[in-house]
Amino acid sequence: MAHRDSRPVSSPSHPFRRALADTRRTSATSNGEDDLKLFVVSFTAFFVCFYSVLL
């Protein structure tokens, strides 16, 4: 006889997996601020590297 669970098949069973599933849903709804921050950090790093090569 197979054991039946009351949870749906797609729901994570471990609390850590449930927490990861929640963060995945919230991080997918980015409003573009993360893209701007990534651009600024990347541009700054490129500028510092390029400037250090010239000196």
mmCIF file of the N, C-alpha and C atoms, coordinates in Angstrom:
data_MODEL
# 
_entry.id   MODEL 
# 
loop_
_atom_site.group_PDB 
_atom_site.id 
_atom_site.type_symbol 
_atom_site.label_atom_id 
_atom_site.label_alt_id 
_atom_site.label_comp_id 
_atom_site.label_asym_id 
_atom_site.label_entity_id 
_atom_site.label_seq_id 
_atom_site.pdbx_PDB_ins_code 
_atom_site.Cartn_x 
_atom_site.Cartn_y 
_atom_site.Cartn_z 
_atom_site.occupancy 
_atom_site.B_iso_or_equiv 
_atom_site.pdbx_formal_charge 
_atom_site.auth_seq_id 
_atom_site.auth_comp_id 
_atom_site.auth_asym_id 
_atom_site.auth_atom_id 
_atom_site.pdbx_PDB_model_num 
ATOM 1   N N  . MET A 1 1  ? 0.844  -1.179 0.000   1.00 0.00 ? 1  MET A N  1 
ATOM 2   C CA . MET A 1 1  ? 0.000  0.000  0.000   1.00 0.00 ? 1  MET A CA 1 
ATOM 3   C C  . MET A 1 1  ? 0.892  1.247  0.000   1.00 0.00 ? 1  MET A C  1 
ATOM 4   N N  . ALA A 1 2  ? 0.671  2.146  -0.910  1.00 0.00 ? 2  ALA A N  1 
ATOM 5   C CA . ALA A 1 2  ? 1.466  3.361  -1.048  1.00 0.00 ? 2  ALA A CA 1 
ATOM 6   C C  . ALA A 1 2  ? 1.006  4.410  -0.050  1.00 0.00 ? 2  ALA A C  1 
ATOM 7   N N  . HIS A 1 3  ? 1.952  5.159  0.450   1.00 0.00 ? 3  HIS A N  1 
ATOM 8   C CA . HIS A 1 3  ? 1.648  6.235  1.400   1.00 0.00 ? 3  HIS A CA 1 
ATOM 9   C C  . HIS A 1 3  ? 1.187  7.475  0.636   1.00 0.00 ? 3  HIS A C  1 
ATOM 10  N N  . ARG A 1 4  ? 0.051  8.011  0.998   1.00 0.00 ? 4  ARG A N  1 
ATOM 11  C CA . ARG A 1 4  ? -0.477 9.211  0.350   1.00 0.00 ? 4  ARG A CA 1 
ATOM 12  C C  . ARG A 1 4  ? -0.239 10.415 1.243   1.00 0.00 ? 4  ARG A C  1 
ATOM 13  N N  . ASP A 1 5  ? 0.228  11.487 0.644   1.00 0.00 ? 5  ASP A N  1 
ATOM 14  C CA . ASP A 1 5  ? 0.468  12.738 1.356   1.00 0.00 ? 5  ASP A CA 1 
ATOM 15  C C  . ASP A 1 5  ? -0.652 13.717 1.045   1.00 0.00 ? 5  ASP A C  1 
ATOM 16  N N  . SER A 1 6  ? -0.954 14.597 1.968   1.00 0.00 ? 6  SER A N  1 
ATOM 17  C CA . SER A 1 6  ? -2.025 15.563 1.723   1.00 0.00 ? 6  SER A CA 1 
ATOM 18  C C  . SER A 1 6  ? -1.548 16.762 0.904   1.00 0.00 ? 6  SER A C  1 
ATOM 19  N N  . ARG A 1 7  ? -0.214 16.929 0.788   1.00 0.00 ? 7  ARG A N  1 
ATOM 20  C CA . ARG A 1 7  ? 0.332  18.051 0.013   1.00 0.00 ? 7  ARG A CA 1 
ATOM 21  C C  . ARG A 1 7  ? 0.294  17.741 -1.472  1.00 0.00 ? 7  ARG A C  1 
ATOM 22  N N  . PRO A 1 8  ? 0.206  18.795 -2.286  1.00 0.00 ? 8  PRO A N  1 
ATOM 23  C CA . PRO A 1 8  ? 0.312  18.557 -3.738  1.00 0.00 ? 8  PRO A CA 1 
ATOM 24  C C  . PRO A 1 8  ? 1.710  18.076 -4.095  1.00 0.00 ? 8  PRO A C  1 
ATOM 25  N N  . VAL A 1 9  ? 1.846  17.439 -5.223  1.00 0.00 ? 9  VAL A N  1 
ATOM 26  C CA . VAL A 1 9  ? 3.127  16.870 -5.640  1.00 0.00 ? 9  VAL A CA 1 
ATOM 27  C C  . VAL A 1 9  ? 4.165  17.958 -5.860  1.00 0.00 ? 9  VAL A C  1 
ATOM 28  N N  . SER A 1 10 ? 3.777  19.119 -6.335  1.00 0.00 ? 10 SER A N  1 
ATOM 29  C CA . SER A 1 10 ? 4.741  20.161 -6.684  1.00 0.00 ? 10 SER A CA 1 
ATOM 30  C C  . SER A 1 10 ? 5.196  20.988 -5.494  1.00 0.00 ? 10 SER A C  1 
ATOM 31  N N  . SER A 1 11 ? 4.563  20.865 -4.335  1.00 0.00 ? 11 SER A N  1 
ATOM 32  C CA . SER A 1 11 ? 4.969  21.692 -3.194  1.00 0.00 ? 11 SER A CA 1 
ATOM 33  C C  . SER A 1 11 ? 6.210  21.107 -2.537  1.00 0.00 ? 11 SER A C  1 
ATOM 34  N N  . PRO A 1 12 ? 7.163  21.955 -2.145  1.00 0.00 ? 12 PRO A N  1 
ATOM 35  C CA . PRO A 1 12 ? 8.379  21.475 -1.489  1.00 0.00 ? 12 PRO A CA 1 
ATOM 36  C C  . PRO A 1 12 ? 8.051  20.941 -0.091  1.00 0.00 ? 12 PRO A C  1 
ATOM 37  N N  . SER A 1 13 ? 8.689  19.854 0.300   1.00 0.00 ? 13 SER A N  1 
ATOM 38  C CA . SER A 1 13 ? 8.359  19.226 1.568   1.00 0.00 ? 13 SER A CA 1 
ATOM 39  C C  . SER A 1 13 ? 9.225  19.726 2.722   1.00 0.00 ? 13 SER A C  1 
ATOM 40  N N  . HIS A 1 14 ? 10.455 20.049 2.468   1.00 0.00 ? 14 HIS A N  1 
ATOM 41  C CA . HIS A 1 14 ? 11.357 20.500 3.517   1.00 0.00 ? 14 HIS A CA 1 
ATOM 42  C C  . HIS A 1 14 ? 11.198 22.004 3.739   1.00 0.00 ? 14 HIS A C  1 
ATOM 43  N N  . PRO A 1 15 ? 11.291 22.481 4.988   1.00 0.00 ? 15 PRO A N  1 
ATOM 44  C CA . PRO A 1 15 ? 11.131 23.926 5.250   1.00 0.00 ? 15 PRO A CA 1 
ATOM 45  C C  . PRO A 1 15 ? 12.145 24.799 4.497   1.00 0.00 ? 15 PRO A C  1 
ATOM 46  N N  . PHE A 1 16 ? 13.372 24.294 4.349   1.00 0.00 ? 16 PHE A N  1 
ATOM 47  C CA . PHE A 1 16 ? 14.381 25.060 3.610   1.00 0.00 ? 16 PHE A CA 1 
ATOM 48  C C  . PHE A 1 16 ? 13.987 25.198 2.143   1.00 0.00 ? 16 PHE A C  1 
ATOM 49  N N  . ARG A 1 17 ? 13.445 24.123 1.561   1.00 0.00 ? 17 ARG A N  1 
ATOM 50  C CA . ARG A 1 17 ? 12.994 24.192 0.174   1.00 0.00 ? 17 ARG A CA 1 
ATOM 51  C C  . ARG A 1 17 ? 11.803 25.131 0.033   1.00 0.00 ? 17 ARG A C  1 
ATOM 52  N N  . ARG A 1 18 ? 10.930 25.153 1.040   1.00 0.00 ? 18 ARG A N  1 
ATOM 53  C CA . ARG A 1 18 ? 9.795  26.088 0.998   1.00 0.00 ? 18 ARG A CA 1 
ATOM 54  C C  . ARG A 1 18 ? 10.293 27.525 1.017   1.00 0.00 ? 18 ARG A C  1 
ATOM 55  N N  . ALA A 1 19 ? 11.319 27.796 1.835   1.00 0.00 ? 19 ALA A N  1 
ATOM 56  C CA . ALA A 1 19 ? 11.877 29.153 1.908   1.00 0.00 ? 19 ALA A CA 1 
ATOM 57  C C  . ALA A 1 19 ? 12.521 29.540 0.581   1.00 0.00 ? 19 ALA A C  1 
ATOM 58  N N  . LEU A 1 20 ? 13.213 28.602 -0.052  1.00 0.00 ? 20 LEU A N  1 
ATOM 59  C CA . LEU A 1 20 ? 13.818 28.888 -1.351  1.00 0.00 ? 20 LEU A CA 1 
ATOM 60  C C  . LEU A 1 20 ? 12.766 29.140 -2.410  1.00 0.00 ? 20 LEU A C  1 
ATOM 61  N N  . ALA A 1 21 ? 11.695 28.403 -2.369  1.00 0.00 ? 21 ALA A N  1 
ATOM 62  C CA . ALA A 1 21 ? 10.625 28.601 -3.343  1.00 0.00 ? 21 ALA A CA 1 
ATOM 63  C C  . ALA A 1 21 ? 9.994  29.979 -3.173  1.00 0.00 ? 21 ALA A C  1 
ATOM 64  N N  . ASP A 1 22 ? 9.856  30.446 -1.932  1.00 0.00 ? 22 ASP A N  1 
ATOM 65  C CA . ASP A 1 22 ? 9.295  31.775 -1.697  1.00 0.00 ? 22 ASP A CA 1 
ATOM 66  C C  . ASP A 1 22 ? 10.210 32.868 -2.212  1.00 0.00 ? 22 ASP A C  1 
ATOM 67  N N  . THR A 1 23 ? 11.519 32.738 -2.004  1.00 0.00 ? 23 THR A N  1 
ATOM 68  C CA . THR A 1 23 ? 12.440 33.774 -2.470  1.00 0.00 ? 23 THR A CA 1 
ATOM 69  C C  . THR A 1 23 ? 12.536 33.768 -3.984  1.00 0.00 ? 23 THR A C  1 
ATOM 70  N N  . ARG A 1 24 ? 12.390 32.614 -4.604  1.00 0.00 ? 24 ARG A N  1 
ATOM 71  C CA . ARG A 1 24 ? 12.446 32.554 -6.051  1.00 0.00 ? 24 ARG A CA 1 
ATOM 72  C C  . ARG A 1 24 ? 11.283 33.322 -6.667  1.00 0.00 ? 24 ARG A C  1 
ATOM 73  N N  . ARG A 1 25 ? 10.113 33.232 -6.057  1.00 0.00 ? 25 ARG A N  1 
ATOM 74  C CA . ARG A 1 25 ? 8.956  33.956 -6.571  1.00 0.00 ? 25 ARG A CA 1 
ATOM 75  C C  . ARG A 1 25 ? 9.123  35.458 -6.410  1.00 0.00 ? 25 ARG A C  1 
ATOM 76  N N  . THR A 1 26 ? 9.673  35.906 -5.292  1.00 0.00 ? 26 THR A N  1 
ATOM 77  C CA . THR A 1 26 ? 9.811  37.345 -5.067  1.00 0.00 ? 26 THR A CA 1 
ATOM 78  C C  . THR A 1 26 ? 10.947 37.935 -5.889  1.00 0.00 ? 26 THR A C  1 
ATOM 79  N N  . SER A 1 27 ? 12.018 37.175 -6.116  1.00 0.00 ? 27 SER A N  1 
ATOM 80  C CA . SER A 1 27 ? 13.133 37.721 -6.886  1.00 0.00 ? 27 SER A CA 1 
ATOM 81  C C  . SER A 1 27 ? 12.806 37.785 -8.378  1.00 0.00 ? 27 SER A C  1 
ATOM 82  N N  . ALA A 1 28 ? 11.847 37.029 -8.821  1.00 0.00 ? 28 ALA A N  1 
ATOM 83  C CA . ALA A 1 28 ? 11.490 37.050 -10.236 1.00 0.00 ? 28 ALA A CA 1 
ATOM 84  C C  . ALA A 1 28 ? 10.742 38.327 -10.604 1.00 0.00 ? 28 ALA A C  1 
ATOM 85  N N  . THR A 1 29 ? 10.188 39.007 -9.634  1.00 0.00 ? 29 THR A N  1 
ATOM 86  C CA . THR A 1 29 ? 9.447  40.237 -9.903  1.00 0.00 ? 29 THR A CA 1 
ATOM 87  C C  . THR A 1 29 ? 10.339 41.449 -9.636  1.00 0.00 ? 29 THR A C  1 
ATOM 88  N N  . SER A 1 30 ? 11.434 41.530 -10.354 1.00 0.00 ? 30 SER A N  1 
ATOM 89  C CA . SER A 1 30 ? 12.368 42.644 -10.214 1.00 0.00 ? 30 SER A CA 1 
ATOM 90  C C  . SER A 1 30 ? 11.806 43.865 -10.926 1.00 0.00 ? 30 SER A C  1 
ATOM 91  N N  . ASN A 1 31 ? 12.049 45.039 -10.338 1.00 0.00 ? 31 ASN A N  1 
ATOM 92  C CA . ASN A 1 31 ? 11.496 46.251 -10.939 1.00 0.00 ? 31 ASN A CA 1 
ATOM 93  C C  . ASN A 1 31 ? 12.545 47.055 -11.706 1.00 0.00 ? 31 ASN A C  1 
ATOM 94  N N  . GLY A 1 32 ? 13.680 46.492 -11.985 1.00 0.00 ? 32 GLY A N  1 
ATOM 95  C CA . GLY A 1 32 ? 14.681 47.174 -12.784 1.00 0.00 ? 32 GLY A CA 1 
ATOM 96  C C  . GLY A 1 32 ? 15.770 47.847 -11.969 1.00 0.00 ? 32 GLY A C  1 
ATOM 97  N N  . GLU A 1 33 ? 15.563 47.996 -10.668 1.00 0.00 ? 33 GLU A N  1 
ATOM 98  C CA . GLU A 1 33 ? 16.604 48.610 -9.841  1.00 0.00 ? 33 GLU A CA 1 
ATOM 99  C C  . GLU A 1 33 ? 17.853 47.751 -9.816  1.00 0.00 ? 33 GLU A C  1 
ATOM 100 N N  . ASP A 1 34 ? 17.669 46.434 -9.795  1.00 0.00 ? 34 ASP A N  1 
ATOM 101 C CA . ASP A 1 34 ? 18.812 45.533 -9.774  1.00 0.00 ? 34 ASP A CA 1 
ATOM 102 C C  . ASP A 1 34 ? 19.634 45.666 -11.045 1.00 0.00 ? 34 ASP A C  1 
ATOM 103 N N  . ASP A 1 35 ? 18.976 45.854 -12.176 1.00 0.00 ? 35 ASP A N  1 
ATOM 104 C CA . ASP A 1 35 ? 19.692 46.027 -13.436 1.00 0.00 ? 35 ASP A CA 1 
ATOM 105 C C  . ASP A 1 35 ? 20.507 47.311 -13.431 1.00 0.00 ? 35 ASP A C  1 
ATOM 106 N N  . LEU A 1 36 ? 19.953 48.365 -12.874 1.00 0.00 ? 36 LEU A N  1 
ATOM 107 C CA . LEU A 1 36 ? 20.670 49.634 -12.801 1.00 0.00 ? 36 LEU A CA 1 
ATOM 108 C C  . LEU A 1 36 ? 21.878 49.522 -11.872 1.00 0.00 ? 36 LEU A C  1 
ATOM 109 N N  . LYS A 1 37 ? 21.695 48.872 -10.742 1.00 0.00 ? 37 LYS A N  1 
ATOM 110 C CA . LYS A 1 37 ? 22.815 48.686 -9.809  1.00 0.00 ? 37 LYS A CA 1 
ATOM 111 C C  . LYS A 1 37 ? 23.920 47.852 -10.444 1.00 0.00 ? 37 LYS A C  1 
ATOM 112 N N  . LEU A 1 38 ? 23.530 46.788 -11.163 1.00 0.00 ? 38 LEU A N  1 
ATOM 113 C CA . LEU A 1 38 ? 24.523 45.958 -11.835 1.00 0.00 ? 38 LEU A CA 1 
ATOM 114 C C  . LEU A 1 38 ? 25.271 46.752 -12.893 1.00 0.00 ? 38 LEU A C  1 
ATOM 115 N N  . PHE A 1 39 ? 24.574 47.594 -13.644 1.00 0.00 ? 39 PHE A N  1 
ATOM 116 C CA . PHE A 1 39 ? 25.227 48.417 -14.657 1.00 0.00 ? 39 PHE A CA 1 
ATOM 117 C C  . PHE A 1 39 ? 26.218 49.386 -14.016 1.00 0.00 ? 39 PHE A C  1 
ATOM 118 N N  . VAL A 1 40 ? 25.807 50.033 -12.926 1.00 0.00 ? 40 VAL A N  1 
ATOM 119 C CA . VAL A 1 40 ? 26.689 51.005 -12.266 1.00 0.00 ? 40 VAL A CA 1 
ATOM 120 C C  . VAL A 1 40 ? 27.935 50.318 -11.719 1.00 0.00 ? 40 VAL A C  1 
ATOM 121 N N  . VAL A 1 41 ? 27.775 49.174 -11.098 1.00 0.00 ? 41 VAL A N  1 
ATOM 122 C CA . VAL A 1 41 ? 28.929 48.457 -10.547 1.00 0.00 ? 41 VAL A CA 1 
ATOM 123 C C  . VAL A 1 41 ? 29.839 47.980 -11.670 1.00 0.00 ? 41 VAL A C  1 
ATOM 124 N N  . SER A 1 42 ? 29.263 47.468 -12.745 1.00 0.00 ? 42 SER A N  1 
ATOM 125 C CA . SER A 1 42 ? 30.071 46.990 -13.863 1.00 0.00 ? 42 SER A CA 1 
ATOM 126 C C  . SER A 1 42 ? 30.821 48.139 -14.540 1.00 0.00 ? 42 SER A C  1 
ATOM 127 N N  . PHE A 1 43 ? 30.139 49.254 -14.739 1.00 0.00 ? 43 PHE A N  1 
ATOM 128 C CA . PHE A 1 43 ? 30.777 50.395 -15.371 1.00 0.00 ? 43 PHE A CA 1 
ATOM 129 C C  . PHE A 1 43 ? 31.901 50.938 -14.496 1.00 0.00 ? 43 PHE A C  1 
ATOM 130 N N  . THR A 1 44 ? 31.667 51.000 -13.191 1.00 0.00 ? 44 THR A N  1 
ATOM 131 C CA . THR A 1 44 ? 32.701 51.489 -12.265 1.00 0.00 ? 44 THR A CA 1 
ATOM 132 C C  . THR A 1 44 ? 33.913 50.567 -12.278 1.00 0.00 ? 44 THR A C  1 
ATOM 133 N N  . ALA A 1 45 ? 33.672 49.252 -12.269 1.00 0.00 ? 45 ALA A N  1 
ATOM 134 C CA . ALA A 1 45 ? 34.785 48.298 -12.299 1.00 0.00 ? 45 ALA A CA 1 
ATOM 135 C C  . ALA A 1 45 ? 35.561 48.425 -13.607 1.00 0.00 ? 45 ALA A C  1 
ATOM 136 N N  . PHE A 1 46 ? 34.862 48.563 -14.730 1.00 0.00 ? 46 PHE A N  1 
ATOM 137 C CA . PHE A 1 46 ? 35.534 48.733 -16.011 1.00 0.00 ? 46 PHE A CA 1 
ATOM 138 C C  . PHE A 1 46 ? 36.356 50.024 -16.015 1.00 0.00 ? 46 PHE A C  1 
ATOM 139 N N  . PHE A 1 47 ? 35.783 51.111 -15.498 1.00 0.00 ? 47 PHE A N  1 
ATOM 140 C CA . PHE A 1 47 ? 36.491 52.384 -15.475 1.00 0.00 ? 47 PHE A CA 1 
ATOM 141 C C  . PHE A 1 47 ? 37.746 52.293 -14.625 1.00 0.00 ? 47 PHE A C  1 
ATOM 142 N N  . VAL A 1 48 ? 37.656 51.662 -13.466 1.00 0.00 ? 48 VAL A N  1 
ATOM 143 C CA . VAL A 1 48 ? 38.821 51.535 -12.580 1.00 0.00 ? 48 VAL A CA 1 
ATOM 144 C C  . VAL A 1 48 ? 39.905 50.698 -13.257 1.00 0.00 ? 48 VAL A C  1 
ATOM 145 N N  . CYS A 1 49 ? 39.521 49.588 -13.870 1.00 0.00 ? 49 CYS A N  1 
ATOM 146 C CA . CYS A 1 49 ? 40.513 48.745 -14.548 1.00 0.00 ? 49 CYS A CA 1 
ATOM 147 C C  . CYS A 1 49 ? 41.146 49.473 -15.730 1.00 0.00 ? 49 CYS A C  1 
ATOM 148 N N  . PHE A 1 50 ? 40.360 50.136 -16.547 1.00 0.00 ? 50 PHE A N  1 
ATOM 149 C CA . PHE A 1 50 ? 40.858 50.852 -17.699 1.00 0.00 ? 50 PHE A CA 1 
ATOM 150 C C  . PHE A 1 50 ? 41.773 51.998 -17.275 1.00 0.00 ? 50 PHE A C  1 
ATOM 151 N N  . TYR A 1 51 ? 41.374 52.720 -16.223 1.00 0.00 ? 51 TYR A N  1 
ATOM 152 C CA . TYR A 1 51 ? 42.155 53.855 -15.736 1.00 0.00 ? 51 TYR A CA 1 
ATOM 153 C C  . TYR A 1 51 ? 43.483 53.386 -15.143 1.00 0.00 ? 51 TYR A C  1 
ATOM 154 N N  . SER A 1 52 ? 43.466 52.217 -14.452 1.00 0.00 ? 52 SER A N  1 
ATOM 155 C CA . SER A 1 52 ? 44.714 51.709 -13.875 1.00 0.00 ? 52 SER A CA 1 
ATOM 156 C C  . SER A 1 52 ? 45.676 51.235 -14.956 1.00 0.00 ? 52 SER A C  1 
ATOM 157 N N  . VAL A 1 53 ? 45.177 50.779 -16.103 1.00 0.00 ? 53 VAL A N  1 
ATOM 158 C CA . VAL A 1 53 ? 46.054 50.387 -17.208 1.00 0.00 ? 53 VAL A CA 1 
ATOM 159 C C  . VAL A 1 53 ? 46.714 51.605 -17.807 1.00 0.00 ? 53 VAL A C  1 
ATOM 160 N N  . LEU A 1 54 ? 45.995 52.714 -17.898 1.00 0.00 ? 54 LEU A N  1 
ATOM 161 C CA . LEU A 1 54 ? 46.564 53.925 -18.477 1.00 0.00 ? 54 LEU A CA 1 
ATOM 162 C C  . LEU A 1 54 ? 47.635 54.565 -17.588 1.00 0.00 ? 54 LEU A C  1 
ATOM 163 N N  . LEU A 1 55 ? 47.511 54.383 -16.298 1.00 0.00 ? 55 LEU A N  1 
ATOM 164 C CA . LEU A 1 55 ? 48.520 54.948 -15.403 1.00 0.00 ? 55 LEU A CA 1 
ATOM 165 C C  . LEU A 1 55 ? 49.613 53.957 -15.256 1.00 0.00 ? 55 LEU A C  1 
# 
